[in-house]
Amino acid sequence: HVETTGQLGTIHVTAMKKVRGNLRLTYVAGNRAIKATQQARAALRTIHHTFSTTNESVAARVIEEHTIRLEREKEIKTLEERIAKAKVEAVLKEDNYVALHVGRTEAETLTTAIIERIAATGRIAVGANYGTQKLFVMHDGTQDIAVGTFLKAALQEMQIGRGGGNHKQAQARFTSVAELEKGIEESVKRLQEGVLPC
């Protein structure tokens, strides 16, 4: 609290929001206002330098970049769907009860999309993502095995990784690629041989 508003010095409004028909202002004053203004100008200078803009053109350029990013994300999603379809078709050519997919360079979202598609065919799908060092096991609910219980027991016996899940899906994370590869090999082997926890 101050005796006069003049003691506030410079006032910098940082946000305005409508609340129940009124306008709520958020602001900083005095030295904080000066510091906030300096930080905002420094950020604007960085944007100008990065995008070669001026004060007049910066807003339009930022909107343009945002639009381009959204379009690229749509293109990436479309390409990922095509890749997923092709990879699923390749895996399903091998008529195995346990179907394996290993994503060495792809994003985790693509790995899980592929595993979900494989599982939807009635198989037990095992998938791995090297980037996140994660292992996934799924089925569509028509299998008797509770994959969460299976995976948790297998990990405890191997003394590697951490994870679990439910009847239809489970996942585990490992601390190294070597552990991940061991988890893949053992999980597929146990599922194919029917070595399941009691």
Legacy VTK file of the C-alpha trace (Angstrom):
# vtk DataFile Version 3.0
C-alpha trace
ASCII
DATASET POLYDATA
POINTS 198 float
0.000 0.000 0.000
1.185 3.522 -0.796
0.096 6.944 0.397
-0.250 8.320 -3.151
-0.467 6.634 -6.550
2.568 8.657 -7.599
4.708 6.441 -5.378
3.953 3.488 -7.657
6.169 4.940 -10.373
6.030 3.164 -13.727
3.136 0.728 -14.108
3.302 -2.145 -16.573
0.081 -4.063 -17.250
0.960 -7.731 -17.888
-2.531 -9.208 -18.403
-6.208 -8.327 -18.780
-8.990 -10.823 -18.172
-12.780 -10.579 -18.028
-14.149 -11.961 -14.758
-17.928 -12.001 -14.150
-18.515 -8.921 -16.289
-15.574 -7.003 -14.833
-12.037 -6.517 -16.109
-9.188 -7.900 -13.988
-5.804 -6.286 -14.532
-2.507 -7.867 -13.579
0.383 -5.439 -13.340
3.812 -4.765 -11.917
5.024 -1.385 -10.733
8.212 0.525 -10.010
11.480 -1.361 -10.586
9.558 -4.549 -11.380
7.740 -2.740 -14.191
11.031 -1.498 -15.640
12.537 -4.980 -15.443
9.454 -6.549 -17.079
9.613 -4.004 -19.917
13.321 -4.690 -20.450
12.681 -8.447 -20.584
9.849 -7.969 -23.073
12.035 -5.800 -25.307
14.888 -8.324 -25.132
12.491 -11.092 -26.182
11.172 -8.944 -29.043
14.750 -8.223 -30.219
15.421 -11.974 -30.294
12.296 -12.528 -32.395
13.310 -9.699 -34.768
16.783 -11.216 -35.157
15.445 -14.762 -35.687
12.741 -13.890 -38.227
14.214 -10.682 -39.707
11.163 -8.651 -38.726
10.296 -5.159 -37.541
7.782 -4.016 -34.914
5.261 -3.567 -37.726
5.738 -7.016 -39.307
6.467 -9.230 -36.303
2.867 -10.220 -35.534
2.132 -11.271 -39.111
5.380 -13.274 -39.271
4.673 -15.128 -36.023
1.155 -16.019 -37.263
2.647 -17.198 -40.560
5.186 -19.431 -38.786
2.438 -20.839 -36.558
0.290 -21.660 -39.610
3.244 -23.361 -41.341
3.943 -25.437 -38.222
0.314 -26.599 -38.041
0.388 -27.591 -41.731
3.629 -29.530 -41.213
2.142 -31.335 -38.216
-0.815 -32.392 -40.386
1.570 -33.638 -43.089
3.619 -35.555 -40.511
0.470 -37.174 -39.112
-0.625 -38.235 -42.611
2.818 -39.692 -43.351
2.893 -41.495 -39.998
-0.485 -43.080 -40.775
0.864 -44.342 -44.119
4.025 -45.651 -42.466
2.003 -47.355 -39.750
-0.219 -49.057 -42.325
2.769 -50.300 -44.323
4.617 -51.581 -41.255
1.535 -53.337 -39.904
1.013 -55.059 -43.273
4.642 -56.229 -43.245
4.350 -57.634 -39.717
1.071 -59.395 -40.456
2.581 -61.238 -43.444
4.348 -63.333 -40.832
1.547 -65.459 -39.456
2.727 -65.425 -35.834
0.623 -65.622 -32.689
2.973 -63.025 -31.179
3.696 -60.161 -33.577
6.781 -58.008 -32.947
7.506 -54.466 -34.109
10.678 -52.594 -33.159
10.871 -48.842 -33.727
14.535 -47.875 -33.770
14.250 -44.295 -35.027
10.523 -43.492 -35.031
8.589 -41.415 -32.492
6.890 -43.210 -29.612
3.476 -42.124 -30.913
4.122 -43.970 -34.182
5.322 -47.100 -32.343
2.178 -47.215 -30.190
-0.055 -46.597 -33.229
1.524 -49.569 -35.000
1.230 -51.804 -31.928
-2.431 -50.854 -31.453
-3.197 -51.720 -35.084
-1.465 -55.087 -34.779
-3.291 -55.855 -31.537
-6.614 -55.053 -33.221
-6.083 -58.062 -35.533
-6.378 -60.490 -32.605
-2.673 -61.123 -32.128
-0.567 -60.377 -29.078
1.460 -57.372 -30.167
4.887 -56.659 -28.696
6.540 -53.377 -29.583
9.629 -51.466 -28.613
10.745 -47.878 -29.019
14.486 -47.313 -28.846
14.205 -43.546 -28.397
12.268 -43.807 -25.147
13.559 -47.304 -24.256
10.002 -48.531 -23.769
8.403 -51.929 -24.332
4.685 -52.361 -25.099
2.516 -55.491 -24.961
-1.109 -55.385 -26.148
-4.030 -57.452 -27.381
-7.630 -56.691 -28.296
-9.220 -58.364 -25.271
-9.862 -61.711 -26.951
-6.758 -63.297 -25.397
-6.891 -64.959 -21.967
-3.543 -63.561 -20.853
-3.469 -60.469 -18.622
-0.456 -58.763 -20.180
0.004 -56.371 -17.245
0.467 -59.261 -14.820
2.639 -61.117 -17.334
4.983 -58.200 -17.989
5.350 -57.230 -14.340
6.241 -60.815 -13.369
8.681 -61.164 -16.269
10.458 -57.926 -15.335
10.758 -58.982 -11.700
12.239 -62.317 -12.703
14.722 -60.679 -15.106
15.435 -57.923 -12.541
15.314 -55.204 -15.195
12.956 -52.380 -16.111
9.823 -51.101 -14.410
6.267 -51.404 -15.611
2.883 -53.030 -15.565
-0.603 -52.552 -16.918
-3.999 -54.217 -17.174
-5.552 -57.185 -18.961
-5.251 -55.730 -22.486
-2.177 -53.524 -22.416
1.061 -52.992 -20.540
4.321 -51.140 -20.883
7.755 -51.029 -19.326
10.674 -48.615 -19.347
14.338 -49.607 -19.214
17.528 -47.774 -18.283
19.499 -48.896 -21.355
19.040 -50.249 -24.874
20.719 -53.488 -23.774
18.036 -53.974 -21.091
15.318 -53.090 -23.607
16.608 -55.695 -26.057
16.714 -58.309 -23.308
13.158 -57.396 -22.345
11.999 -57.752 -25.961
13.682 -61.115 -26.447
12.452 -62.614 -23.183
8.904 -61.275 -23.492
8.439 -62.614 -27.023
9.984 -65.964 -26.080
7.794 -66.392 -22.987
4.633 -65.413 -24.831
5.340 -67.771 -27.727
6.171 -70.637 -25.379
3.270 -69.911 -23.053
5.545 -69.298 -20.065
3.089 -67.174 -18.063
2.793 -66.216 -14.389
0.413 -68.299 -12.308
LINES 1 199
198 0 1 2 3 4 5 6 7 8 9 10 11 12 13 14 15 16 17 18 19 20 21 22 23 24 25 26 27 28 29 30 31 32 33 34 35 36 37 38 39 40 41 42 43 44 45 46 47 48 49 50 51 52 53 54 55 56 57 58 59 60 61 62 63 64 65 66 67 68 69 70 71 72 73 74 75 76 77 78 79 80 81 82 83 84 85 86 87 88 89 90 91 92 93 94 95 96 97 98 99 100 101 102 103 104 105 106 107 108 109 110 111 112 113 114 115 116 117 118 119 120 121 122 123 124 125 126 127 128 129 130 131 132 133 134 135 136 137 138 139 140 141 142 143 144 145 146 147 148 149 150 151 152 153 154 155 156 157 158 159 160 161 162 163 164 165 166 167 168 169 170 171 172 173 174 175 176 177 178 179 180 181 182 183 184 185 186 187 188 189 190 191 192 193 194 195 196 197
